[in-house]
Amino acid sequence: MPGTADVVDDLETAISEENGDKKEQTKDPAKEKKPAKSMSGKQKDEKNGHDEPDGGESPPELPDNGDKFKPSKEINFKDIPTPVVESIKVVITPATLDEENAVLRYLEPIEGDHYISASIYDRNISNIHVGKFGDNPVVVVTTAPPQHKQGPVHAAIVITKILEKFENIKYIVGVGVCYGMDKNKQKLGQVIVSTILCDFTNKREGKTELTNFQRGAQTNVGNSISNMFIPSDEIKSKLPEGIIADKGVYICTPSLIDNNELKGEYKDIRKDAKAGEMEGAGLTAATEYAKNKVEAIVIKGIGDWGDGDKKATERWKPFAAQAAACYVKTVLETKQVVCDSD
């Protein structure tokens, strides 16, 4: 497999041949990374507490890279230079455009100002961006640019297609917003890193016994990806002020949960569940059809409580998505992803 220098040289050659050499752009000081703005005394007291679980307090501000990621051009994903494709071991999968924006605010170009944006067969199926976090090249794939494509089906199809192109991918990381299971014990914006993904896509209906309700897999997150992303003291110490992280079980459904009673039914089945979301079962399914061994994990921030009261927590959704993206960035800037053969 080519080294990092080879990847960079080949990427520069491919882009310069396609577009012509570009003049070096000077950095805009306004776009440099900025520290988080100072918080009020009350916010400092609540930065790891958020005493008003219904969203009464405003979210703290997080540092980011300023302007949203801006690719130089868009190409068909089959035309991404081979050395770049072979270097990528992580796919990051936001579902919605808002979740994508949170990830792209942290994404760095692979080299200089060279960004890659791609489409699948020139169709508006998914958004694909190639960049890096730390020394780790990544591909960011948005599975549901139109929100009606949210859920496990489109996630599984899109990521399966991506794994066919990027054969060296080792980790699938679902990033975005989830709902929390207990507003009395959890905090809005809290990042939950999955340990188990409970698939409720396949369920038995018409039975009165809740124990017969769930038929899908209850998949433990793989050891390798878990060791990489589960919150450690080292990672927690590097997170920006205002981000708290925990690990736990996810409820994965094909439908958006907006009802406290329905959420309670899922909670009765998995009393240890800490969060719920819609794409995890699809990401897990995609790993089963990959040519090589691939593991999946879900890392999302609590944006609401799945109780239908979206208005009360709407200010927290952007923060939750950004907190999850920042968590993933922190991990990938701290650790290097290696293949078993490296």
Beta strands, then each sheet from edge to edge (+ up, - down):
strand 1: 74-76
strand 2: 90-93
strand 3: 116-120
strand 4: 123-133
strand 5: 136-142
strand 6: 171-180
strand 7: 191-199
strand 8: 218-220
strand 9: 245-252
strand 10: 273-277
strand 11: 295-304
sheet 1: 1+ 3+ 4- 5+ 2+ 6+ 10- 9- 7- 8+
sheet 2: 1+ 3+ 4- 5+ 2+ 6+ 11+
end
